[in-house]
Amino acid sequence: KTMFGIGKKKDRAEAPAEAPMDASPAPAVAAVELQPAGFWLRVVAFIVDYAVLLILLAAMMMGAMSVGGEELAGPAYLLWVLATFLYWPVLESTAWRGTVGKRLVGIVVGDIDGGGLSFVRSLLRNLAKIISSIPFGIGFLLAAFTTRKQALHDLITKAVVMRKGPGSFVRAIGVLVLGLVLLVAGGYLSFDYMMGSAMKDMEAMMG
């Protein structure tokens, strides 16, 4: 105590410093190992993608004919052609780095340095498939023999198709069966609507 308010003040005790939080590093997330995707795995992915596009065609034709009849069938088909042209470059340049078929079989498209592809580069890669198809699709078959499993259009654009993790034969067969079922269904529906539209056009021309 102090007399008349005069006296030596006690030094304030400094608050003990907070103990440092445990800075132990978080457990590392195991990186997904990427390996070159084989030729047949890419074929399975293509079958699924083509089936998806055929189902899209059938749905667009169905919607067009139910709304505007035969007059909208032609524009709907042209719109489907545009969607088919943009299908691969758009999806392969997104965070998916692949189409629906590629995603199901577990493969991605990227740069040889490990990065993704921009839309323009993916578009050029898909346009280069025209070169791979001449003659007799030999450029596509290169994916079965090159070191990085690159087709001719991959070599031209310095791209590579990679498989995420170890391959699974059962998974590939399952996706193949699914793709074939969708391919038959989409082919039947789209052919039915296309032929129906063509027959009605012929009937109209013949009066």
SEBARO-411664 format. One line per field, with one value per residue: residue number from 0; residue in three letters; x, y, z of N, C-alpha, C in turn. Coordinates in Angstrom, 1 decimal, always signed. Example, Ala and Ser with C-alpha at 12.3 -4.5 7.8 and 13.67 -1.06 7.14 Angstrom:
2
pos <- [0; 1]
code <- [ALA; SER]
n.x <- [+13.2; +12.8]
n.y <- [-5.7; -2.2]
n.z <- [+7.8; +7.1]
ca.x <- [+12.3; +13.7]
ca.y <- [-4.5; -1.1]
ca.z <- [+7.8; +7.1]
c.x <- [+13.2; +12.9]
c.y <- [-3.3; +0.0]
c.z <- [+7.8; +7.9]
This chain:
207
pos <- [0; 1; 2; 3; 4; 5; 6; 7; 8; 9; 10; 11; 12; 13; 14; 15; 16; 17; 18; 19; 20; 21; 22; 23; 24; 25; 26; 27; 28; 29; 30; 31; 32; 33; 34; 35; 36; 37; 38; 39; 40; 41; 42; 43; 44; 45; 46; 47; 48; 49; 50; 51; 52; 53; 54; 55; 56; 57; 58; 59; 60; 61; 62; 63; 64; 65; 66; 67; 68; 69; 70; 71; 72; 73; 74; 75; 76; 77; 78; 79; 80; 81; 82; 83; 84; 85; 86; 87; 88; 89; 90; 91; 92; 93; 94; 95; 96; 97; 98; 99; 100; 101; 102; 103; 104; 105; 106; 107; 108; 109; 110; 111; 112; 113; 114; 115; 116; 117; 118; 119; 120; 121; 122; 123; 124; 125; 126; 127; 128; 129; 130; 131; 132; 133; 134; 135; 136; 137; 138; 139; 140; 141; 142; 143; 144; 145; 146; 147; 148; 149; 150; 151; 152; 153; 154; 155; 156; 157; 158; 159; 160; 161; 162; 163; 164; 165; 166; 167; 168; 169; 170; 171; 172; 173; 174; 175; 176; 177; 178; 179; 180; 181; 182; 183; 184; 185; 186; 187; 188; 189; 190; 191; 192; 193; 194; 195; 196; 197; 198; 199; 200; 201; 202; 203; 204; 205; 206]
code <- [LYS; THR; MET; PHE; GLY; ILE; GLY; LYS; LYS; LYS; ASP; ARG; ALA; GLU; ALA; PRO; ALA; GLU; ALA; PRO; MET; ASP; ALA; SER; PRO; ALA; PRO; ALA; VAL; ALA; ALA; VAL; GLU; LEU; GLN; PRO; ALA; GLY; PHE; TRP; LEU; ARG; VAL; VAL; ALA; PHE; ILE; VAL; ASP; TYR; ALA; VAL; LEU; LEU; ILE; LEU; LEU; ALA; ALA; MET; MET; MET; GLY; ALA; MET; SER; VAL; GLY; GLY; GLU; GLU; LEU; ALA; GLY; PRO; ALA; TYR; LEU; LEU; TRP; VAL; LEU; ALA; THR; PHE; LEU; TYR; TRP; PRO; VAL; LEU; GLU; SER; THR; ALA; TRP; ARG; GLY; THR; VAL; GLY; LYS; ARG; LEU; VAL; GLY; ILE; VAL; VAL; GLY; ASP; ILE; ASP; GLY; GLY; GLY; LEU; SER; PHE; VAL; ARG; SER; LEU; LEU; ARG; ASN; LEU; ALA; LYS; ILE; ILE; SER; SER; ILE; PRO; PHE; GLY; ILE; GLY; PHE; LEU; LEU; ALA; ALA; PHE; THR; THR; ARG; LYS; GLN; ALA; LEU; HIS; ASP; LEU; ILE; THR; LYS; ALA; VAL; VAL; MET; ARG; LYS; GLY; PRO; GLY; SER; PHE; VAL; ARG; ALA; ILE; GLY; VAL; LEU; VAL; LEU; GLY; LEU; VAL; LEU; LEU; VAL; ALA; GLY; GLY; TYR; LEU; SER; PHE; ASP; TYR; MET; MET; GLY; SER; ALA; MET; LYS; ASP; MET; GLU; ALA; MET; MET; GLY]
n.x <- [+0.8; +0.3; +1.1; -1.1; -1.4; +1.1; +3.8; +5.7; +5.0; +4.0; +5.6; +4.0; +3.1; +4.3; +2.4; +2.5; +4.1; +2.2; +2.1; +3.6; +1.7; +1.1; +3.0; +3.2; +3.5; +0.8; -0.5; +0.8; -0.8; -1.3; +0.2; -1.3; -0.4; +0.7; +0.5; +1.4; -1.4; -2.8; -3.4; -5.9; -7.4; -8.0; -9.5; -11.8; -12.7; -13.4; -15.5; -17.5; -17.7; -18.7; -21.1; -22.4; -22.7; -24.4; -26.7; -27.2; -27.8; -30.2; -31.8; -31.8; -33.0; -35.5; -36.5; -36.5; -38.4; -40.6; -41.2; -41.1; -41.6; -40.9; -39.4; -37.5; -35.8; -33.6; -31.9; -31.5; -29.9; -27.6; -26.8; -26.1; -23.9; -22.0; -21.8; -20.6; -18.2; -17.0; -17.0; -14.8; -12.5; -13.4; -14.1; -11.7; -10.1; -10.9; -11.1; -11.6; -10.0; -10.5; -12.8; -16.2; -16.0; -13.2; -13.0; -14.4; -12.9; -10.6; -8.5; -6.5; -5.9; -3.0; -0.2; +3.1; +4.8; +3.4; +1.3; -2.0; -4.1; -4.7; -7.8; -7.4; -5.1; -6.0; -8.0; -6.5; -5.2; -7.2; -8.1; -5.8; -6.2; -7.4; -5.2; -4.1; -5.8; -5.3; -3.3; -5.9; -6.1; -3.6; -2.1; -3.4; -2.9; -0.3; -0.2; +0.0; +2.6; +4.5; +6.8; +5.7; +3.1; +1.9; -0.3; -0.3; -1.4; -1.0; +1.8; +2.2; +1.1; +2.4; +1.3; +0.0; -1.7; -2.7; -2.8; -4.5; -3.3; -3.0; -3.9; -7.1; -8.5; -11.0; -12.6; -12.2; -13.5; -16.1; -16.8; -16.6; -18.7; -20.9; -20.6; -21.1; -23.7; -25.0; -24.2; -25.6; -28.2; -28.3; -27.7; -29.9; -32.1; -31.4; -31.1; -33.7; -35.2; -33.9; -34.4; -37.2; -37.7; -36.6; -38.2; -40.6; -40.0; -39.6; -42.2; -43.5; -42.3; -43.2; -45.8]
n.y <- [-1.2; +2.4; +5.6; +8.4; +8.2; +8.3; +6.5; +3.6; +2.2; -1.0; -3.0; -3.9; -7.2; -8.9; -10.4; -13.8; -15.1; -16.3; -19.7; -21.1; -22.1; -25.5; -26.2; -28.3; -29.9; -30.4; -33.6; -34.9; -34.9; -37.6; -37.6; -37.9; -40.3; -39.9; -41.5; -42.4; -42.8; -45.7; -46.9; -48.3; -47.6; -45.0; -45.4; -46.5; -44.3; -42.6; -44.0; -43.7; -40.9; -40.4; -41.7; -40.1; -37.8; -38.6; -39.2; -36.6; -35.5; -36.8; -35.9; -33.1; -33.1; -34.2; -32.2; -30.0; -30.8; -31.2; -28.6; -26.8; -28.3; -29.8; -27.7; -26.8; -28.8; -28.9; -26.6; -27.4; -29.7; -28.5; -27.0; -29.0; -30.1; -28.0; -28.1; -30.6; -30.0; -28.3; -29.7; -31.4; -29.6; -27.6; -29.0; -30.3; -28.2; -27.2; -27.5; -30.2; -31.3; -33.1; -35.1; -36.4; -39.2; -39.6; -38.8; -40.8; -43.1; -42.3; -40.7; -37.9; -34.9; -33.0; -30.7; -31.5; -30.8; -31.1; -29.3; -27.9; -27.6; -24.8; -23.3; -22.6; -24.1; -26.7; -26.7; -26.6; -29.0; -30.8; -30.2; -31.0; -33.7; -34.3; -34.5; -36.8; -38.7; -39.2; -41.2; -43.6; -43.5; -43.7; -41.9; -41.9; -44.5; -44.3; -43.8; -46.2; -47.0; -45.1; -43.6; -42.0; -42.6; -41.1; -39.8; -38.7; -36.2; -35.4; -35.2; -33.1; -30.9; -30.9; -32.3; -34.5; -37.5; -38.6; -41.2; -41.4; -42.7; -46.3; -48.6; -50.1; -53.0; -54.0; -51.8; -50.4; -52.2; -52.1; -49.4; -49.5; -51.3; -49.8; -47.6; -48.8; -49.6; -47.0; -46.0; -47.6; -47.0; -44.2; -44.0; -45.4; -43.7; -41.2; -41.8; -42.6; -40.3; -38.6; -40.1; -40.0; -37.3; -36.9; -38.6; -37.3; -34.9; -35.9; -36.7; -34.3; -33.1; -34.7; -34.1]
n.z <- [+0.0; -0.5; +1.0; +1.1; -1.5; -2.5; -3.5; -4.4; -7.4; -8.3; -10.6; -13.6; -14.2; -16.9; -19.4; -19.9; -22.7; -25.5; -26.1; -28.8; -31.6; -32.6; -35.2; -36.9; -40.0; -42.3; -43.2; -46.1; -49.3; -51.3; -54.5; -57.7; -59.9; -63.1; -66.2; -69.6; -71.7; -73.1; -76.5; -77.0; -74.8; -75.4; -77.6; -76.4; -74.9; -77.1; -78.3; -76.3; -76.2; -78.9; -78.7; -76.8; -78.3; -80.3; -78.9; -78.0; -80.5; -81.2; -79.1; -79.7; -82.2; -81.6; -79.8; -81.6; -83.6; -82.1; -81.3; -83.6; -85.8; -89.0; -90.1; -88.3; -88.1; -89.8; -89.1; -86.4; -86.8; -88.0; -85.8; -84.1; -85.5; -85.1; -82.4; -82.1; -83.3; -81.5; -79.2; -78.3; -78.1; -76.3; -73.9; -73.3; -72.7; -70.3; -66.7; -66.4; -68.3; -70.3; -72.2; -71.8; -72.2; -71.8; -69.2; -67.9; -68.3; -67.1; -68.1; -69.2; -71.1; -71.9; -71.8; -72.9; -70.9; -68.6; -68.0; -68.6; -71.6; -73.6; -75.0; -77.7; -78.4; -77.9; -79.8; -82.2; -81.9; -82.3; -84.9; -86.2; -86.2; -88.6; -90.3; -89.1; -89.8; -92.4; -94.5; -94.1; -91.3; -90.1; -88.6; -86.1; -85.2; -84.5; -81.8; -80.6; -80.8; -80.3; -77.8; -75.8; -76.2; -78.2; -80.6; -84.1; -84.3; -81.7; -81.6; -83.3; -82.1; -79.7; -77.5; -75.0; -74.0; -70.9; -68.4; -65.4; -62.5; -61.8; -64.5; -65.1; -66.1; -65.8; -65.3; -67.8; -69.5; -68.5; -69.0; -71.8; -72.5; -71.6; -73.3; -75.8; -75.5; -75.2; -77.7; -79.5; -78.8; -79.1; -81.8; -83.0; -82.2; -83.3; -86.0; -86.5; -86.2; -88.1; -90.5; -90.5; -90.8; -93.3; -94.9; -94.7; -96.0; -98.6; -99.2; -99.1; -101.3; -103.4; -103.4]
ca.x <- [+0.0; +1.0; +0.5; -1.6; -1.3; +2.5; +4.6; +6.3; +4.1; +4.5; +5.7; +3.0; +3.7; +4.1; +1.6; +3.4; +3.9; +1.5; +2.9; +3.4; +0.8; +1.8; +3.2; +3.5; +2.9; -0.3; -0.1; +0.9; -1.8; -0.5; +0.0; -1.8; +0.7; +0.2; +1.3; +0.8; -2.6; -2.7; -4.2; -7.2; -8.1; -8.4; -10.6; -13.0; -13.2; -14.0; -16.8; -18.4; -18.0; -19.5; -22.4; -23.0; -23.0; -25.5; -27.8; -27.5; -28.4; -31.5; -32.5; -32.0; -34.0; -36.8; -36.9; -36.8; -39.6; -41.8; -41.5; -41.3; -41.8; -39.8; -38.7; -36.4; -34.9; -32.3; -31.1; -31.1; -28.8; -26.4; -26.3; -25.4; -22.5; -21.2; -21.6; -19.7; -16.9; -16.5; -17.1; -13.5; -11.6; -14.0; -14.0; -10.3; -9.4; -11.4; -10.5; -11.7; -8.9; -10.9; -14.2; -16.9; -15.4; -11.9; -13.2; -14.9; -11.8; -9.5; -7.4; -6.6; -5.1; -2.2; +1.0; +4.2; +5.5; +2.6; +0.2; -3.2; -4.1; -5.7; -8.8; -6.8; -4.2; -6.8; -8.7; -5.5; -4.9; -8.3; -8.0; -4.7; -6.7; -7.6; -3.9; -3.9; -6.7; -4.9; -4.4; -6.4; -6.0; -2.3; -1.7; -4.0; -2.2; +1.0; -0.3; +0.3; +4.0; +5.5; +7.2; +4.7; +1.7; +1.3; -0.7; +0.4; -1.9; -0.3; +3.2; +2.2; +0.8; +3.2; +0.4; +0.0; -2.8; -2.1; -3.7; -4.4; -3.2; -2.8; -5.0; -8.0; -9.1; -12.4; -13.2; -12.3; -14.5; -17.4; -17.0; -16.8; -20.1; -21.8; -20.5; -21.7; -25.2; -25.4; -24.0; -26.7; -29.5; -28.2; -27.7; -31.2; -32.9; -31.0; -31.5; -35.2; -35.7; -33.4; -35.2; -38.6; -37.7; -36.3; -39.4; -41.7; -39.6; -39.8; -43.6; -43.9; -41.8; -44.0; -47.1]
ca.y <- [+0.0; +3.7; +6.6; +9.5; +8.0; +8.4; +5.3; +3.0; +1.3; -2.3; -3.2; -4.9; -8.5; -9.1; -11.6; -14.8; -15.2; -17.5; -20.8; -21.2; -23.2; -26.6; -25.9; -29.5; -29.8; -31.3; -34.7; -34.6; -35.6; -38.4; -37.1; -38.9; -40.6; -39.9; -42.3; -42.3; -43.6; -46.5; -46.6; -48.9; -46.8; -43.8; -45.8; -46.7; -43.0; -42.1; -44.6; -43.1; -39.5; -40.4; -42.1; -39.0; -36.8; -39.2; -39.0; -35.2; -35.2; -37.3; -35.0; -31.8; -33.3; -34.4; -30.9; -29.1; -31.2; -31.0; -27.2; -26.1; -29.3; -30.1; -26.5; -26.6; -30.0; -28.5; -25.7; -28.2; -30.5; -27.6; -26.6; -30.2; -30.1; -27.0; -28.6; -31.7; -29.4; -27.6; -30.7; -31.8; -28.5; -26.9; -29.8; -30.6; -27.0; -26.9; -28.2; -31.6; -31.7; -34.2; -35.2; -37.3; -40.5; -39.6; -38.8; -42.1; -44.1; -41.8; -40.1; -36.4; -34.3; -31.9; -30.4; -32.5; -30.3; -31.4; -28.4; -28.1; -27.0; -23.7; -23.6; -22.5; -25.2; -27.9; -26.7; -26.9; -30.4; -31.5; -29.9; -31.8; -35.0; -34.5; -35.0; -38.1; -39.6; -39.5; -42.1; -44.8; -43.3; -44.1; -41.0; -42.4; -45.7; -44.0; -43.8; -47.6; -47.4; -44.0; -43.7; -41.4; -43.0; -39.9; -39.9; -37.7; -34.8; -35.0; -34.8; -31.8; -29.8; -31.2; -32.6; -35.9; -38.0; -39.3; -42.0; -41.1; -43.9; -47.6; -49.0; -51.1; -53.6; -54.2; -50.5; -50.1; -53.1; -51.6; -48.2; -49.9; -51.8; -48.6; -46.8; -49.5; -49.5; -45.7; -45.8; -48.2; -46.2; -42.9; -44.2; -45.7; -42.6; -40.1; -42.3; -42.7; -38.9; -38.1; -40.7; -39.5; -36.0; -37.1; -39.2; -36.3; -34.0; -36.5; -36.8; -33.0; -32.8; -35.4; -33.6]
ca.z <- [+0.0; -0.5; +1.8; +0.4; -3.0; -3.0; -3.3; -5.6; -8.1; -8.6; -12.0; -14.1; -14.6; -18.3; -19.6; -20.5; -24.2; -25.9; -26.6; -30.3; -32.0; -33.2; -36.6; -37.6; -41.4; -42.6; -43.9; -47.6; -50.1; -52.3; -55.8; -58.6; -60.8; -64.5; -67.2; -71.0; -71.9; -74.3; -77.7; -76.8; -73.8; -76.1; -78.4; -75.6; -74.7; -78.3; -78.4; -75.3; -76.7; -80.1; -78.3; -76.2; -79.3; -81.0; -78.0; -78.1; -81.8; -81.1; -78.2; -80.4; -83.3; -80.9; -79.4; -82.7; -84.3; -81.3; -81.2; -84.9; -86.9; -90.0; -90.4; -87.4; -88.1; -90.5; -88.2; -85.3; -87.2; -88.1; -84.5; -83.6; -86.1; -84.5; -81.0; -82.3; -83.6; -80.3; -78.0; -77.8; -77.7; -75.1; -72.6; -73.0; -72.2; -69.0; -65.5; -66.6; -69.2; -71.1; -72.6; -70.9; -72.3; -71.2; -67.7; -67.4; -68.3; -66.2; -68.9; -69.4; -72.2; -71.4; -72.4; -72.6; -69.7; -67.4; -67.8; -69.4; -72.9; -73.8; -76.0; -79.1; -78.6; -78.0; -81.1; -83.2; -81.8; -82.9; -86.3; -86.7; -86.4; -90.0; -90.8; -88.6; -90.5; -93.8; -95.1; -93.4; -89.9; -89.7; -87.6; -84.9; -84.8; -83.9; -80.3; -80.1; -81.0; -79.8; -76.4; -74.9; -76.7; -78.8; -82.0; -85.0; -83.9; -80.4; -81.9; -84.0; -81.1; -78.5; -76.4; -74.6; -73.3; -69.8; -67.6; -63.9; -61.7; -62.6; -65.4; -64.6; -67.2; -65.5; -65.5; -69.2; -70.1; -68.1; -69.8; -73.2; -72.6; -71.4; -74.5; -76.9; -75.3; -75.6; -79.1; -80.2; -78.5; -79.8; -83.3; -83.4; -82.1; -84.2; -87.4; -86.6; -86.4; -89.4; -91.6; -90.4; -91.4; -94.8; -95.6; -94.8; -97.0; -99.9; -99.4; -99.5; -102.7; -104.3; -103.4]
c.x <- [+0.9; +0.3; +0.2; -1.4; +0.1; +3.2; +5.1; +5.3; +4.8; +4.5; +4.6; +3.7; +3.3; +3.4; +2.6; +3.0; +3.1; +2.4; +2.6; +2.6; +1.6; +1.8; +3.6; +2.8; +1.8; +0.1; -0.2; -0.2; -1.0; -0.9; -0.5; -0.8; +0.1; +1.1; +0.6; -0.3; -2.4; -3.7; -5.7; -8.0; -8.7; -9.6; -11.9; -13.6; -13.9; -15.3; -17.9; -18.7; -18.9; -20.9; -23.1; -23.4; -24.2; -26.8; -28.2; -28.2; -29.9; -32.4; -32.8; -33.1; -35.4; -37.3; -37.3; -38.1; -40.8; -42.2; -41.9; -41.5; -40.6; -38.9; -37.5; -35.5; -33.6; -31.4; -30.6; -29.9; -27.5; -25.9; -25.6; -24.0; -21.6; -20.8; -20.5; -18.3; -16.2; -16.4; -15.7; -12.6; -12.1; -13.7; -12.5; -9.5; -9.9; -10.7; -10.6; -10.5; -9.2; -12.4; -14.9; -16.3; -14.1; -12.0; -13.6; -13.8; -10.6; -8.3; -7.6; -5.7; -4.3; -1.0; +2.1; +5.0; +4.6; +1.4; -0.9; -3.1; -5.1; -6.7; -8.2; -5.9; -5.0; -7.6; -7.7; -5.2; -6.0; -8.4; -6.9; -5.1; -7.1; -6.4; -3.7; -4.7; -6.3; -3.5; -4.7; -6.2; -4.6; -1.8; -2.2; -3.3; -0.8; +1.0; +0.0; +1.8; +5.0; +5.7; +6.2; +3.3; +1.1; +0.9; +0.0; -0.1; -1.3; +1.1; +3.2; +2.0; +1.5; +2.3; +0.5; -1.2; -2.3; -3.2; -3.5; -4.4; -3.1; -4.1; -5.8; -8.7; -10.6; -13.2; -13.3; -13.3; -15.9; -17.8; -17.3; -18.2; -21.1; -21.8; -21.2; -23.2; -25.7; -25.2; -25.2; -28.0; -29.4; -28.3; -29.1; -32.1; -32.6; -31.4; -33.0; -35.7; -35.2; -34.2; -36.6; -38.7; -37.5; -37.5; -40.5; -41.3; -39.8; -41.3; -44.1; -43.5; -42.7; -45.4; -48.0]
c.y <- [+1.2; +4.7; +7.9; +9.4; +8.1; +7.1; +4.7; +2.0; +0.0; -2.4; -4.3; -6.1; -8.7; -10.4; -12.6; -15.0; -16.5; -18.6; -21.0; -22.4; -24.3; -26.4; -27.2; -29.5; -30.8; -32.5; -34.5; -35.5; -36.3; -37.9; -38.2; -39.1; -40.6; -40.7; -42.2; -43.3; -44.4; -46.3; -47.1; -48.1; -45.6; -44.2; -46.0; -45.3; -42.4; -42.7; -44.0; -41.7; -39.5; -40.8; -40.9; -38.0; -37.3; -39.0; -37.5; -34.8; -35.6; -36.3; -33.6; -32.0; -33.5; -33.0; -30.0; -29.5; -31.1; -29.5; -26.6; -27.1; -29.5; -28.9; -26.3; -27.8; -29.7; -27.7; -26.5; -29.1; -29.7; -27.2; -27.8; -30.4; -29.2; -27.5; -29.7; -31.1; -28.9; -28.6; -31.0; -30.7; -27.8; -27.7; -30.1; -29.4; -26.5; -27.6; -29.7; -32.1; -32.9; -34.2; -36.2; -38.7; -40.6; -39.6; -40.1; -43.2; -43.6; -41.3; -38.6; -36.0; -33.1; -31.7; -31.4; -32.1; -30.5; -30.4; -28.7; -27.4; -25.9; -24.1; -23.6; -23.7; -26.5; -27.9; -27.1; -28.4; -31.2; -31.3; -30.8; -33.3; -35.3; -35.0; -36.5; -39.1; -40.0; -40.1; -43.2; -44.7; -43.7; -43.2; -41.4; -43.6; -45.5; -44.1; -45.2; -47.9; -46.3; -44.2; -43.2; -41.6; -41.8; -40.2; -38.8; -36.3; -34.4; -34.5; -33.4; -30.7; -30.0; -31.4; -34.1; -36.3; -38.9; -40.1; -41.7; -42.4; -45.2; -47.9; -50.1; -51.7; -53.7; -52.9; -50.1; -50.9; -52.5; -50.3; -48.5; -50.4; -50.7; -47.8; -47.4; -49.4; -48.1; -45.4; -46.4; -47.4; -44.9; -43.0; -44.5; -44.5; -41.5; -40.6; -42.3; -41.3; -38.3; -38.7; -40.2; -38.2; -36.1; -37.6; -38.1; -35.2; -34.5; -36.5; -35.4; -32.6; -33.5; -35.0; -34.5]
c.z <- [+0.0; +0.4; +1.0; -1.1; -3.5; -2.6; -4.5; -6.2; -8.4; -10.2; -12.5; -14.6; -16.1; -18.5; -20.3; -22.0; -24.5; -26.4; -28.1; -30.6; -32.7; -34.7; -37.4; -38.9; -41.5; -43.4; -45.4; -48.3; -51.2; -53.7; -56.7; -59.7; -62.2; -65.4; -68.5; -71.1; -73.2; -75.4; -77.5; -75.8; -74.4; -77.0; -77.6; -75.3; -75.9; -78.5; -77.5; -75.8; -77.9; -79.7; -77.6; -77.2; -80.1; -80.2; -78.0; -79.4; -81.7; -80.2; -78.9; -81.5; -82.7; -80.5; -80.5; -83.4; -83.4; -81.1; -82.6; -86.0; -87.8; -90.3; -89.5; -87.4; -88.7; -89.6; -87.0; -85.6; -87.4; -86.8; -83.9; -84.2; -85.5; -83.1; -81.1; -82.5; -82.4; -79.1; -77.4; -77.3; -76.4; -73.9; -72.3; -72.5; -70.9; -67.9; -65.7; -67.4; -70.0; -71.4; -71.6; -71.0; -71.7; -69.7; -67.2; -67.3; -67.5; -67.0; -69.1; -70.5; -71.6; -72.3; -72.0; -71.3; -68.4; -67.2; -68.7; -70.8; -72.9; -74.9; -77.4; -79.4; -78.7; -79.4; -82.2; -83.2; -82.5; -84.4; -86.9; -86.8; -87.8; -90.7; -90.3; -89.3; -91.9; -93.8; -94.1; -91.8; -89.3; -88.5; -86.2; -84.3; -84.2; -82.4; -79.7; -80.1; -80.4; -78.3; -75.5; -75.3; -77.4; -80.3; -82.8; -84.6; -82.6; -80.7; -82.5; -83.0; -79.8; -77.3; -76.1; -73.8; -72.2; -69.0; -66.1; -63.1; -62.5; -63.4; -64.8; -65.8; -67.0; -65.8; -67.0; -69.9; -69.8; -68.9; -71.3; -73.4; -72.5; -72.7; -75.7; -76.8; -75.7; -77.1; -79.9; -80.0; -79.2; -81.3; -83.7; -83.3; -83.1; -85.7; -87.6; -86.9; -87.7; -90.6; -91.6; -91.1; -92.9; -95.5; -95.7; -95.8; -98.4; -100.2; -99.8; -100.9; -103.7; -104.3; -102.6]
